[in-house]
C-alpha cells in the first residue's frame, strides 16, 4: 500500500500530473468541454439526477492537499465540499468533477473519463493500491478503511 512516504509523495505527484493533463485537455477542447456556469446544481447529485464516482488515489490526494486525516462524510444528496453553491475544494476536485459540465459534449466526456480511469487504474497497480471506483458517498464513508495506509498527511504534500 501507499504508507511509505516516498510512495505517498509519488501518488500525490501522479494525481497532480493527471489533473494537470486533464485540465490542459479541457482547455484545448473548450468547445467540446462546455462552459461551467458555477451554479453548483450538479453538486446536488440527488436533485440533478446523477452520481459522482471517485477512486482511492483521488481521495488520498484530496486529504493530502487539505492536510487532513479524515474526509467529510456525505450526509445528504449533495457534495459535502459545496458550501453556498461554491466548491470549497475546486483546485483539488476529483477528475469526474473536472470532466463533467452540464452543457459539455457527452461523447467527449466519456472519452476523457475512459482515459482518466485507465491512468487511475495504472497508478493503483504501480503503487499497490486496491482499485475501487465508488460512488462519492460510499467512498467518503470508507476512506478510513480504504486509505488508512496513506498515513498522516505530510506537509510536503500540501505544497502546490
DSSP file (Angstrom, degrees, kcal/mol; ACC not computed):
  #  RESIDUE AA STRUCTURE BP1 BP2  ACC     N-H-->O    O-->H-N    N-H-->O    O-->H-N    TCO  KAPPA ALPHA  PHI   PSI    X-CA   Y-CA   Z-CA
    1    1 A X              0   0    0      0, 0.0     3,-0.4     0, 0.0   128,-0.1   0.000 360.0 360.0 360.0-172.5    0.0    0.0    0.0
    2    2 A X        +     0   0    0      1,-0.2     6,-0.3     5,-0.1     9,-0.1   0.371 360.0 114.4 -90.3   4.0    0.9    3.6   -0.1
    3    3 A X        +     0   0    0      4,-0.1    -1,-0.2     5,-0.1     2,-0.1   0.750  51.8  91.6 -51.0 -33.4    2.0    4.0    3.6
    4    4 A X  S  > S-     0   0    0     -3,-0.4     4,-2.6     1,-0.1     5,-0.2  -0.424  81.7-128.4 -68.8 136.4    5.7    4.7    2.8
    5    5 A X  H  > S+     0   0    0      1,-0.2     4,-2.7     2,-0.2     5,-0.2   0.867 105.9  51.3 -54.6 -41.1    6.4    8.5    2.4
    6    6 A X  H  > S+     0   0    0      1,-0.2     4,-2.2     2,-0.2    -1,-0.2   0.936 113.0  44.2 -63.3 -45.6    8.1    8.1   -0.9
    7    7 A X  H  > S+     0   0    0      2,-0.2     4,-2.2     1,-0.2    -1,-0.2   0.881 113.3  52.0 -66.7 -37.3    5.3    6.1   -2.5
    8    8 A X  H  X S+     0   0    0     -4,-2.6     4,-2.2    -6,-0.3    -2,-0.2   0.928 110.1  48.1 -64.7 -45.0    2.8    8.5   -1.0
    9    9 A X  H  X S+     0   0    0     -4,-2.7     4,-2.5    -5,-0.2    -2,-0.2   0.891 110.0  53.1 -62.6 -38.3    4.6   11.5   -2.4
   10   10 A X  H  X S+     0   0    0     -4,-2.2     4,-2.8    -5,-0.2    -1,-0.2   0.905 107.2  52.0 -63.5 -40.3    4.7    9.7   -5.8
   11   11 A X  H  X S+     0   0    0     -4,-2.2     4,-2.5     2,-0.2     5,-0.2   0.936 109.5  48.9 -60.1 -46.5    1.0    9.2   -5.6
   12   12 A X  H  X S+     0   0    0     -4,-2.2     4,-2.4     1,-0.2    -2,-0.2   0.914 113.3  47.6 -60.0 -43.5    0.4   12.9   -5.0
   13   13 A X  H  X S+     0   0    0     -4,-2.5     4,-2.4     2,-0.2    -1,-0.2   0.903 111.1  50.9 -64.4 -41.7    2.7   13.8   -7.9
   14   14 A X  H  X S+     0   0    0     -4,-2.8     4,-2.3     2,-0.2    -2,-0.2   0.909 112.8  44.9 -63.7 -43.1    1.0   11.3  -10.2
   15   15 A X  H  X S+     0   0    0     -4,-2.5     4,-2.8     2,-0.2     5,-0.2   0.911 112.4  51.6 -69.8 -40.7   -2.5   12.6   -9.4
   16   16 A X  H  X S+     0   0    0     -4,-2.4     4,-2.4    -5,-0.2    -2,-0.2   0.922 111.8  47.6 -59.8 -43.1   -1.4   16.2   -9.7
   17   17 A X  H  X S+     0   0    0     -4,-2.4     4,-2.5     2,-0.2    -2,-0.2   0.897 111.6  50.5 -65.5 -40.2    0.1   15.4  -13.2
   18   18 A X  H  X S+     0   0    0     -4,-2.3     4,-2.7     2,-0.2    -2,-0.2   0.931 111.7  47.1 -62.6 -45.7   -3.1   13.6  -14.2
   19   19 A X  H  X S+     0   0    0     -4,-2.8     4,-2.9     2,-0.2    -2,-0.2   0.881 111.2  51.9 -64.6 -38.0   -5.2   16.6  -13.2
   20   20 A X  H  X S+     0   0    0     -4,-2.4     4,-2.3    -5,-0.2    -2,-0.2   0.932 111.4  47.3 -62.1 -45.3   -2.8   19.0  -15.0
   21   21 A X  H  X S+     0   0    0     -4,-2.5     4,-2.5     2,-0.2    -2,-0.2   0.933 113.7  48.1 -60.0 -46.3   -3.1   16.8  -18.2
   22   22 A X  H  X S+     0   0    0     -4,-2.7     4,-2.5     1,-0.2    -2,-0.2   0.928 111.7  48.3 -62.7 -46.7   -6.9   16.7  -17.8
   23   23 A X  H  X S+     0   0    0     -4,-2.9     4,-2.0     1,-0.2    -1,-0.2   0.887 111.9  50.9 -61.0 -39.1   -7.2   20.5  -17.2
   24   24 A X  H  X S+     0   0    0     -4,-2.3     4,-2.5    -5,-0.2    -1,-0.2   0.914 110.4  48.8 -64.4 -43.4   -5.0   21.1  -20.2
   25   25 A X  H  X S+     0   0    0     -4,-2.5     4,-2.0     1,-0.2    -2,-0.2   0.901 110.1  51.5 -63.9 -41.5   -7.1   18.9  -22.4
   26   26 A X  H  < S+     0   0    0     -4,-2.5     7,-0.3     1,-0.2    -1,-0.2   0.873 111.1  48.1 -64.5 -37.2  -10.3   20.6  -21.3
   27   27 A X  H >< S+     0   0    0     -4,-2.0     3,-1.2     1,-0.2    -2,-0.2   0.921 111.6  49.2 -68.6 -43.3   -8.8   24.0  -22.1
   28   28 A X  H 3< S+     0   0    0     -4,-2.5     3,-0.2     1,-0.3    -2,-0.2   0.845 119.5  38.4 -63.6 -33.5   -7.6   22.8  -25.6
   29   29 A X  T >X S+     0   0    0     -4,-2.0     4,-2.6    -5,-0.2     3,-0.6  -0.236  74.5 143.6-109.8  41.5  -11.1   21.3  -26.3
   30   30 A X  H <>  +     0   0    0     -3,-1.2     4,-1.8     1,-0.3    -1,-0.2   0.792  67.3  57.5 -58.4 -32.1  -13.1   24.0  -24.7
   31   31 A X  H 34 S+     0   0    0     -3,-0.2    -1,-0.3     1,-0.2     4,-0.1   0.929 115.4  36.3 -63.9 -43.7  -15.9   23.9  -27.3
   32   32 A X  H <4 S+     0   0    0     -3,-0.6    73,-3.2     1,-0.2    -2,-0.2   0.811 114.4  57.2 -77.9 -30.5  -16.5   20.2  -26.6
   33   33 A X  H  < S-     0   0    0     -4,-2.6    -2,-0.2    -7,-0.3    -1,-0.2   0.832  99.9-143.4 -70.6 -32.1  -15.8   20.5  -22.9
   34   34 A X     <  -     0   0    0     -4,-1.8     2,-0.5    -5,-0.2    70,-0.1  -0.231  17.8 -82.0  89.5 174.3  -18.5   23.1  -22.3
   35   35 A X        -     0   0    0     -4,-0.1     2,-0.2    -2,-0.1    68,-0.1  -0.972  35.9-132.7-123.9 120.7  -18.5   26.1  -20.0
   36   36 A X        -     0   0    0     -2,-0.5    65,-0.1     1,-0.1    -2,-0.0  -0.494   5.5-157.2 -72.3 135.0  -19.4   25.7  -16.4
   37   37 A X        -     0   0    0     -2,-0.2    -1,-0.1     0, 0.0    64,-0.0   0.467  30.7-131.4 -88.8  -3.1  -21.8   28.3  -15.0
   38   38 A X        +     0   0    0      1,-0.1    -2,-0.1     2,-0.0    49,-0.0   0.859  64.5 135.6  52.9  39.5  -20.6   27.7  -11.5
   39   39 A X        -     0   0    0     47,-0.0    -1,-0.1     1,-0.0    47,-0.0   0.661  61.7-133.9 -89.3 -17.5  -24.2   27.4  -10.3
   40   40 A X    >   +     0   0    0      1,-0.0     3,-1.1     3,-0.0     4,-0.4   0.454  66.9 126.4  81.0   0.4  -23.5   24.3   -8.2
   41   41 A X  G >   +     0   0    0      1,-0.3     3,-1.4     2,-0.2     7,-0.3   0.888  69.2  53.5 -60.5 -40.7  -26.5   22.4   -9.5
   42   42 A X  G 3  S+     0   0    0      1,-0.3    -1,-0.3     6,-0.1     8,-0.1   0.663  97.7  66.2 -72.3 -14.0  -24.5   19.3  -10.5
   43   43 A X  G <  S+     0   0    0     -3,-1.1    36,-2.3     1,-0.2     2,-1.2   0.603  85.1  74.7 -81.3 -12.2  -23.1   19.1   -6.9
   44   44 A X  B <> S-A   78   0A   0     -3,-1.4     4,-2.9    -4,-0.4     5,-0.3  -0.740  70.5-178.4 -96.1  82.8  -26.6   18.3   -5.6
   45   45 A X  H  >>S+     0   0    0     -2,-1.2     4,-1.9    32,-1.0     5,-1.6   0.843  73.4  50.7 -58.2 -41.3  -26.5   14.8   -7.0
   46   46 A X  H  45S+     0   0    0     31,-1.1    -1,-0.2     2,-0.2    32,-0.1   0.946 116.2  39.7 -62.9 -49.3  -30.0   13.8   -5.9
   47   47 A X  H  45S+     0   0    0      1,-0.2    -2,-0.2    30,-0.1    -1,-0.2   0.859 118.4  48.0 -69.2 -35.5  -31.7   16.9   -7.4
   48   48 A X  H  <5S-     0   0    0     -4,-2.9    -1,-0.2    -7,-0.3    -2,-0.2   0.751 106.5-128.3 -79.4 -23.4  -29.5   16.9  -10.5
   49   49 A X  T  <5 +     0   0    0     -4,-1.9     2,-0.3    -5,-0.3    -3,-0.2   0.842  67.3 102.7  81.7  34.1  -30.1   13.2  -11.1
   50   50 A X      < -     0   0    0     -5,-1.6     2,-0.4    -6,-0.1    -1,-0.3  -0.943  58.4-131.2-141.6 169.1  -26.5   12.0  -11.5
   51   51 A X        -     0   0    0     -2,-0.3     2,-0.5    -3,-0.1    84,-0.0  -0.918  11.1-142.7-122.7 145.6  -23.9   10.2   -9.5
   52   52 A X        -     0   0    0     -2,-0.4    84,-2.8    -9,-0.1     2,-0.4  -0.928  15.8-163.2-109.9 128.7  -20.2   11.0   -8.9
   53   53 A X  E     +B  135   0B   0     -2,-0.5    43,-0.3    82,-0.3     2,-0.3  -0.884  10.5 176.7-113.0 143.5  -17.7    8.2   -8.8
   54   54 A X  E     -B  134   0B   0     80,-2.8    80,-2.3    -2,-0.4     2,-0.3  -0.857  18.5-133.0-137.6 170.9  -14.1    8.5   -7.3
   55   55 A X    >>  -     0   0    0     -2,-0.3     4,-1.7    78,-0.2     3,-0.5  -0.847  30.9-104.8-124.8 160.6  -11.1    6.3   -6.7
   56   56 A X  H 3> S+     0   0    0     76,-0.5     4,-2.8    74,-0.3     5,-0.2   0.881 117.1  56.2 -54.0 -43.1   -8.8    5.9   -3.7
   57   57 A X  H 3> S+     0   0    0      1,-0.2     4,-2.4     2,-0.2    -1,-0.2   0.891 107.2  50.3 -59.2 -35.8   -5.9    7.8   -5.2
   58   58 A X  H <> S+     0   0    0     -3,-0.5     4,-2.3     2,-0.2    -1,-0.2   0.887 111.6  47.8 -67.5 -38.0   -8.1   10.8   -5.7
   59   59 A X  H  X S+     0   0    0     -4,-1.7     4,-2.7     2,-0.2    -2,-0.2   0.908 111.8  49.2 -67.8 -42.5   -9.3   10.6   -2.1
   60   60 A X  H  X S+     0   0    0     -4,-2.8     4,-2.4     2,-0.2    -2,-0.2   0.921 111.4  50.4 -62.4 -43.7   -5.7   10.3   -0.8
   61   61 A X  H  X S+     0   0    0     -4,-2.4     4,-2.7    -5,-0.2     5,-0.2   0.930 110.9  48.5 -58.9 -47.5   -4.7   13.3   -2.9
   62   62 A X  H  X S+     0   0    0     -4,-2.3     4,-2.4     1,-0.2     5,-0.2   0.938 111.4  49.0 -60.7 -47.7   -7.6   15.4   -1.6
   63   63 A X  H  X>S+     0   0    0     -4,-2.7     5,-2.4     1,-0.2     4,-0.8   0.895 112.6  49.1 -60.0 -40.0   -6.8   14.5    2.0
   64   64 A X  H  <5S+     0   0    0     -4,-2.4     3,-0.4     3,-0.2    -1,-0.2   0.927 112.5  46.7 -65.3 -44.7   -3.1   15.4    1.5
   65   65 A X  H  <5S+     0   0    0     -4,-2.7    -2,-0.2     1,-0.2    -1,-0.2   0.830 116.0  44.5 -69.2 -31.4   -3.9   18.7   -0.1
   66   66 A X  H  <5S-     0   0    0     -4,-2.4    -1,-0.2    -5,-0.2    -2,-0.2   0.578 107.6-130.5 -84.8  -9.9   -6.4   19.6    2.6
   67   67 A X  T  <5 +     0   0    0     -4,-0.8     2,-0.3    -3,-0.4    -3,-0.2   0.934  61.9 130.9  59.0  49.7   -3.9   18.4    5.2
   68   68 A X      < -     0   0    0     -5,-2.4    -1,-0.2    -6,-0.1    -2,-0.1  -0.934  57.9-148.1-130.3 153.7   -6.5   16.2    7.0
   69   69 A X  S    S+     0   0    0     -2,-0.3     2,-0.3    -3,-0.1    -1,-0.1   0.684  88.7  40.0 -90.6 -21.5   -6.5   12.6    8.1
   70   70 A X  S    S-     0   0    0     -7,-0.1     2,-0.3     3,-0.0    -1,-0.1  -0.928  74.3-139.1-126.9 150.9  -10.3   12.2    7.6
   71   71 A X        -     0   0    0     -2,-0.3    73,-0.1    69,-0.3    72,-0.1  -0.751  36.3 -89.9-104.9 157.2  -12.6   13.5    4.8
   72   72 A X        -     0   0    0     -2,-0.3     2,-0.2     1,-0.1     8,-0.2  -0.329  41.3-121.6 -63.9 144.4  -16.0   14.9    5.3
   73   73 A X        -     0   0    0      7,-0.1     2,-0.9     6,-0.1    -1,-0.1  -0.564  19.0-119.7 -82.7 151.9  -18.9   12.5    5.2
   74   74 A X        +     0   0    0     63,-0.3     5,-0.1    -2,-0.2    67,-0.1  -0.831  38.4 169.2 -93.6 105.2  -21.7   12.9    2.7
   75   75 A X        +     0   0    0     -2,-0.9     2,-0.2     3,-0.1    -1,-0.1   0.445  62.9  23.8 -99.9  -2.4  -24.8   13.3    4.9
   76   76 A X  S    S-     0   0    0      2,-0.5     4,-0.1     0, 0.0    61,-0.0  -0.729 100.1 -81.2-141.7-168.4  -27.2   14.4    2.1
   77   77 A X  S    S+     0   0    0     -2,-0.2   -31,-1.1     2,-0.1   -32,-1.0   0.416 103.7  83.2 -81.6   2.7  -27.5   14.1   -1.6
   78   78 A X  B    S-A   44   0A   0    -34,-0.3    -2,-0.5   -33,-0.2   -34,-0.2  -0.734  93.4 -92.7-108.4 156.1  -25.1   17.0   -2.1
   79   79 A X    >   -     0   0    0    -36,-2.3     3,-1.5    -2,-0.3    -2,-0.1  -0.446  30.0-138.2 -61.8 131.7  -21.3   17.0   -2.1
   80   80 A X  T 3  S+     0   0    0      1,-0.3    -1,-0.2    -8,-0.2    -7,-0.1   0.622 100.4  62.3 -70.1 -10.6  -20.0   17.8    1.4
   81   81 A X  T 3  S+     0   0    0     -9,-0.1     7,-3.2   -38,-0.1     2,-0.6   0.287  82.5  93.9 -98.5  10.2  -17.4   20.2   -0.1
   82   82 A X  E <   +C   87   0C   0     -3,-1.5     2,-0.4     5,-0.2     5,-0.2  -0.906  51.0 177.5-102.0 126.2  -20.0   22.5   -1.6
   83   83 A X  E >  S-C   86   0C   0      3,-2.8     3,-1.4    -2,-0.6    -3,-0.0  -0.993  70.2 -11.2-130.7 126.2  -20.9   25.5    0.5
   84   84 A X  T 3  S-     0   0    0     -2,-0.4    -1,-0.1     1,-0.3     3,-0.1   0.899 129.1 -55.9  51.9  44.7  -23.4   28.2   -0.6
   85   85 A X  T 3  S+     0   0    0      1,-0.2     2,-0.4   -45,-0.1    -1,-0.3   0.676 116.2 117.0  63.6  20.5  -23.2   26.7   -4.2
   86   86 A X  E <   -C   83   0C   0     -3,-1.4    -3,-2.8   -46,-0.1     2,-0.6  -0.963  68.1-125.9-120.5 135.4  -19.4   27.1   -4.2
   87   87 A X  E >   -C   82   0C   0     -2,-0.4     3,-0.8    -5,-0.2    -5,-0.2  -0.692  17.7-167.0 -78.6 118.1  -16.9   24.3   -4.4
   88   88 A X  T 3  S+     0   0    0     -7,-3.2    -1,-0.1    -2,-0.6    -6,-0.1   0.516  88.2  43.8 -85.2  -4.4  -14.5   24.6   -1.5
   89   89 A X  T >> S+     0   0    0     -8,-0.3     3,-2.1     1,-0.1     4,-0.7   0.023  71.7 135.7-122.7  25.9  -12.1   22.1   -3.0
   90   90 A X  G X4 S+     0   0    0     -3,-0.8     3,-1.0     1,-0.3    -1,-0.1   0.834  72.2  49.4 -48.2 -46.0  -12.1   23.4   -6.6
   91   91 A X  G 34 S+     0   0    0      1,-0.2    -1,-0.3    -3,-0.1    -2,-0.1   0.725 122.3  34.5 -67.1 -21.1   -8.3   23.3   -7.0
   92   92 A X  G <4 S+     0   0    0     -3,-2.1    -1,-0.2   -30,-0.0    -2,-0.2   0.224  88.2 140.9-116.3  10.5   -8.2   19.7   -5.7
   93   93 A X    <<  -     0   0    0     -3,-1.0    -3,-0.1    -4,-0.7     5,-0.0  -0.062  57.2 -90.7 -60.7 159.4  -11.6   18.4   -7.1
   94   94 A X     >  -     0   0    0      1,-0.1     4,-1.8     3,-0.0     3,-0.3  -0.157  32.9-108.3 -69.4 160.6  -12.0   14.9   -8.5
   95   95 A X  H  > S+     0   0    0      1,-0.2     4,-2.5     2,-0.2     5,-0.2   0.900 119.1  55.0 -57.0 -43.3  -11.4   14.0  -12.1
   96   96 A X  H  > S+     0   0    0    -43,-0.3     4,-2.6     1,-0.2    -1,-0.2   0.871 106.4  51.3 -61.3 -36.3  -15.2   13.5  -12.6
   97   97 A X  H  4 S+     0   0    0     -3,-0.3    -1,-0.2     1,-0.2    -2,-0.2   0.873 111.3  48.4 -66.9 -36.8  -15.9   17.0  -11.4
   98   98 A X  H  < S+     0   0    0     -4,-1.8    -2,-0.2     1,-0.2    -1,-0.2   0.888 116.3  43.1 -68.6 -39.4  -13.3   18.4  -13.8
   99   99 A X  H  < S+     0   0    0     -4,-2.5     2,-0.2    -5,-0.2    -2,-0.2   0.907  96.4  82.7 -76.1 -44.2  -14.7   16.4  -16.7
  100  100 A X     <  +     0   0    0     -4,-2.6     2,-0.4    -5,-0.2   -58,-0.0  -0.441  45.4 162.8 -74.5 131.1  -18.5   16.9  -16.2
  101  101 A X    >   -     0   0    0     -2,-0.2     3,-2.6   -65,-0.1     8,-0.1  -0.967  39.3-133.6-142.3 127.8  -20.1   20.0  -17.5
  102  102 A X  T 3  S+     0   0    0     -2,-0.4   -68,-0.1     1,-0.3   -66,-0.1   0.737 108.5  38.7 -59.2 -22.6  -23.8   20.1  -17.9
  103  103 A X  T 3  S+     0   0    0    -70,-0.1    -1,-0.3   -68,-0.1     2,-0.1   0.149  95.5 113.0-112.1  20.0  -23.5   21.7  -21.4
  104  104 A X  S <  S-     0   0    0     -3,-2.6     2,-0.5   -71,-0.1   -71,-0.2  -0.412  80.9 -88.2 -85.9 166.0  -20.5   19.7  -22.5
  105  105 A X     >  -     0   0    0    -73,-3.2     4,-2.4     1,-0.2     5,-0.2  -0.637  31.8-148.8 -75.5 118.7  -20.4   17.1  -25.2
  106  106 A X  H  > S+     0   0    0     -2,-0.5     4,-2.3     1,-0.2     5,-0.2   0.851  96.1  52.5 -60.8 -37.8  -21.3   13.7  -23.7
  107  107 A X  H  > S+     0   0    0      2,-0.2     4,-2.4     1,-0.2    -1,-0.2   0.905 110.3  48.4 -65.8 -40.3  -19.1   11.7  -26.1
  108  108 A X  H  > S+     0   0    0      2,-0.2     4,-2.5     1,-0.2    -2,-0.2   0.915 111.5  50.0 -63.8 -43.8  -16.1   13.9  -25.2
  109  109 A X  H  X S+     0   0    0     -4,-2.4     4,-2.6     1,-0.2    -2,-0.2   0.900 111.1  49.2 -62.6 -40.8  -16.8   13.5  -21.5
  110  110 A X  H  X S+     0   0    0     -4,-2.3     4,-2.3     2,-0.2    -1,-0.2   0.913 110.2  50.9 -64.1 -43.3  -17.0    9.7  -21.9
  111  111 A X  H  X S+     0   0    0     -4,-2.4     4,-1.9     1,-0.2    -2,-0.2   0.926 113.1  45.2 -60.1 -46.9  -13.7    9.7  -23.9
  112  112 A X  H  X S+     0   0    0     -4,-2.5     4,-2.7     1,-0.2     5,-0.2   0.911 110.4  54.3 -64.6 -42.2  -11.9   11.7  -21.2
  113  113 A X  H  X S+     0   0    0     -4,-2.6     4,-2.8     1,-0.2     5,-0.2   0.920 108.4  49.2 -58.3 -44.9  -13.4    9.6  -18.4
  114  114 A X  H  X S+     0   0    0     -4,-2.3     4,-2.0     1,-0.2    -1,-0.2   0.906 112.0  48.2 -62.8 -42.0  -12.1    6.4  -20.0
  115  115 A X  H  X S+     0   0    0     -4,-1.9     4,-1.7     2,-0.2    -2,-0.2   0.910 114.1  46.5 -64.6 -42.0   -8.6    7.8  -20.4
  116  116 A X  H  X S+     0   0    0     -4,-2.7     4,-2.8     2,-0.2    -2,-0.2   0.917 111.5  50.5 -68.3 -43.6   -8.5    9.1  -16.8
  117  117 A X  H  X S+     0   0    0     -4,-2.8     4,-2.6    -5,-0.2    -1,-0.2   0.885 107.7  54.2 -62.8 -37.7   -9.8    5.8  -15.4
  118  118 A X  H  X S+     0   0    0     -4,-2.0     4,-1.9    -5,-0.2    -1,-0.2   0.923 111.9  44.4 -60.3 -43.8   -7.2    3.9  -17.4
  119  119 A X  H  X S+     0   0    0     -4,-1.7     4,-2.4     2,-0.2    -2,-0.2   0.896 111.7  52.4 -69.1 -39.8   -4.5    6.1  -15.8
  120  120 A X  H  X S+     0   0    0     -4,-2.8     4,-2.2     2,-0.2    -2,-0.2   0.901 109.3  50.2 -62.8 -40.3   -6.0    5.8  -12.3
  121  121 A X  H  X S+     0   0    0     -4,-2.6     4,-2.4     2,-0.2    -1,-0.2   0.913 110.3  50.4 -62.0 -42.2   -6.0    2.0  -12.6
  122  122 A X  H  X S+     0   0    0     -4,-1.9     4,-3.0     2,-0.2    -2,-0.2   0.896 108.7  51.6 -64.0 -40.3   -2.4    2.1  -13.7
  123  123 A X  H  X S+     0   0    0     -4,-2.4     4,-2.2     2,-0.2    -1,-0.2   0.922 109.9  50.1 -61.6 -43.9   -1.5    4.3  -10.7
  124  124 A X  H  <>S+     0   0    0     -4,-2.2     5,-2.6     1,-0.2     4,-0.5   0.925 113.2  45.7 -60.4 -45.0   -3.2    1.8   -8.4
  125  125 A X  H ><5S+     0   0    0     -4,-2.4     3,-0.9     3,-0.2    -2,-0.2   0.933 113.1  49.4 -64.1 -46.2   -1.3   -1.1   -9.9
  126  126 A X  H 3<5S+     0   0    0     -4,-3.0    -1,-0.2     1,-0.2    -2,-0.2   0.860 120.5  35.5 -61.1 -36.9    2.0    0.7   -9.8
  127  127 A X  T 3<5S-     0   0    0     -4,-2.2    -1,-0.2    -5,-0.2    -2,-0.2   0.262 109.9-116.2-105.9  10.8    1.6    1.8   -6.2
  128  128 A X  T < 5 +     0   0    0     -3,-0.9     2,-0.4    -4,-0.5    -3,-0.2   0.924  62.0 148.6  55.2  51.5   -0.2   -1.4   -4.9
  129  129 A X      < -     0   0    0     -5,-2.6    -1,-0.2  -128,-0.1     2,-0.2  -0.951  55.2-109.1-112.3 132.2   -3.4    0.4   -4.0
  130  130 A X        -     0   0    0     -2,-0.4     2,-0.5    16,-0.2   -74,-0.3  -0.429  35.2-128.9 -60.8 129.6   -6.7   -1.5   -4.3
  131  131 A X        +     0   0    0     -2,-0.2     2,-0.4   -76,-0.1    -1,-0.1  -0.705  36.8 165.9 -84.2 126.3   -8.6    0.0   -7.2
  132  132 A X        -     0   0    0     -2,-0.5     2,-0.6     2,-0.1   -76,-0.5  -0.997  25.5-161.6-138.3 137.1  -12.2    0.9   -6.4
  133  133 A X        +     0   0    0     -2,-0.4     2,-0.3   -78,-0.1   -78,-0.2  -0.892  34.7 168.2-117.6  95.7  -14.5    3.1   -8.5
  134  134 A X  E     -B   54   0B   0    -80,-2.3   -80,-2.8    -2,-0.6    -2,-0.1  -0.790  42.8 -99.8-119.0 152.4  -17.1    4.1   -6.0
  135  135 A X  E  >  -B   53   0B   0     -2,-0.3     4,-2.6   -82,-0.2     3,-0.3  -0.397  46.4-110.6 -61.1 145.4  -19.9    6.5   -5.7
  136  136 A X  H  > S+     0   0    0    -84,-2.8     4,-2.9     1,-0.2     5,-0.3   0.864 114.0  52.8 -52.0 -47.4  -18.8    9.5   -3.6
  137  137 A X  H  > S+     0   0    0      1,-0.2     4,-2.2     2,-0.2   -63,-0.3   0.927 114.2  42.2 -58.1 -47.0  -20.9    8.8   -0.5
  138  138 A X  H  > S+     0   0    0     -3,-0.3     4,-2.0     2,-0.2    -1,-0.2   0.892 114.3  51.7 -67.3 -39.9  -19.6    5.3   -0.2
  139  139 A X  H  < S+     0   0    0     -4,-2.6     4,-0.3     2,-0.2    -2,-0.2   0.914 111.9  45.7 -64.7 -42.9  -16.0    6.3   -1.0
  140  140 A X  H >< S+     0   0    0     -4,-2.9     3,-1.0    -5,-0.2     4,-0.4   0.907 112.2  51.7 -66.2 -40.9  -16.0    9.0    1.7
  141  141 A X  H 3< S+     0   0    0     -4,-2.2     3,-0.3    -5,-0.3     4,-0.2   0.854 116.5  40.4 -63.5 -34.7  -17.6    6.7    4.2
  142  142 A X  T 3X S+     0   0    0     -4,-2.0     4,-3.1     1,-0.2     5,-0.3   0.318  83.1 106.5 -96.5   8.3  -14.9    4.0    3.6
  143  143 A X  H <> S+     0   0    0     -3,-1.0     4,-2.8    -4,-0.3    -1,-0.2   0.902  76.9  53.0 -56.4 -45.3  -12.0    6.4    3.3
  144  144 A X  H  > S+     0   0    0     -4,-0.4     4,-0.7    -3,-0.3    -1,-0.2   0.922 117.6  36.7 -57.9 -46.4  -10.5    5.5    6.7
  145  145 A X  H  4 S+     0   0    0     -4,-0.2     3,-0.3     2,-0.2     4,-0.2   0.923 121.1  44.9 -73.1 -45.1  -10.5    1.8    5.9
  146  146 A X  H  < S+     0   0    0     -4,-3.1   -16,-0.2     1,-0.2     3,-0.2   0.885 127.9  24.8 -67.3 -40.4   -9.6    2.0    2.2
  147  147 A X  H >< S+     0   0    0     -4,-2.8     3,-2.5    -5,-0.3     4,-0.3   0.209  79.8 116.3-116.4  14.6   -6.8    4.6    2.5
  148  148 A X  G >< S+     0   0    0     -4,-0.7     3,-2.0    -3,-0.3    -1,-0.2   0.839  72.0  66.5 -53.8 -34.3   -5.6    4.1    6.1
  149  149 A X  G 3  S+     0   0    0      1,-0.3    -1,-0.3    -4,-0.2    -2,-0.1   0.617  80.7  78.2 -66.3 -10.9   -2.2    3.0    4.7
  150  150 A X  G <  S-     0   0    0     -3,-2.5    -1,-0.3     1,-0.1    -2,-0.2   0.708  90.3-155.9 -70.9 -17.2   -1.7    6.5    3.3
  151  151 A X    <   -     0   0    0     -3,-2.0    -1,-0.1    -4,-0.3     3,-0.1  -0.076  36.6 -25.0  73.0-175.0   -0.8    7.6    6.8
  152  152 A X  S    S-     0   0    0      1,-0.1   -83,-0.1    -3,-0.1   -88,-0.0  -0.360  82.7 -87.7 -69.2 150.1   -1.0   11.1    8.3
  153  153 A X        -     0   0    0    -90,-0.1     2,-0.5     1,-0.1    -1,-0.1  -0.290  37.6-139.4 -59.5 142.0   -0.8   14.0    5.9
  154  154 A X    >>  -     0   0    0      1,-0.1     3,-2.2    -3,-0.1     4,-0.7  -0.908   9.8-135.5-102.9 126.9    2.7   15.2    5.1
  155  155 A X  H >> S+     0   0    0     -2,-0.5     3,-0.7     1,-0.3     4,-0.7   0.797 105.0  64.2 -53.3 -28.4    3.1   19.0    4.9
  156  156 A X  H 34 S+     0   0    0      1,-0.2     3,-0.4     2,-0.2    -1,-0.3   0.792  94.2  60.9 -65.4 -27.3    5.2   18.5    1.7
  157  157 A X  H <4 S+     0   0    0     -3,-2.2    -1,-0.2     1,-0.2    -2,-0.2   0.812  97.0  59.2 -68.2 -29.9    2.1   17.1    0.0
  158  158 A X  H << S+     0   0    0     -4,-0.7    -1,-0.2    -3,-0.7    -2,-0.2   0.753  78.1 108.1 -74.2 -24.6    0.2   20.3    0.5
  159  159 A X     <        0   0    0     -4,-0.7    -3,-0.0    -3,-0.4   -94,-0.0  -0.295 360.0 360.0 -57.5 131.1    2.7   22.4   -1.5
  160  160 A X              0   0    0    -95,-0.0    -1,-0.2     0, 0.0    -2,-0.0   0.424 360.0 360.0-100.1 360.0    1.3   23.4   -4.8
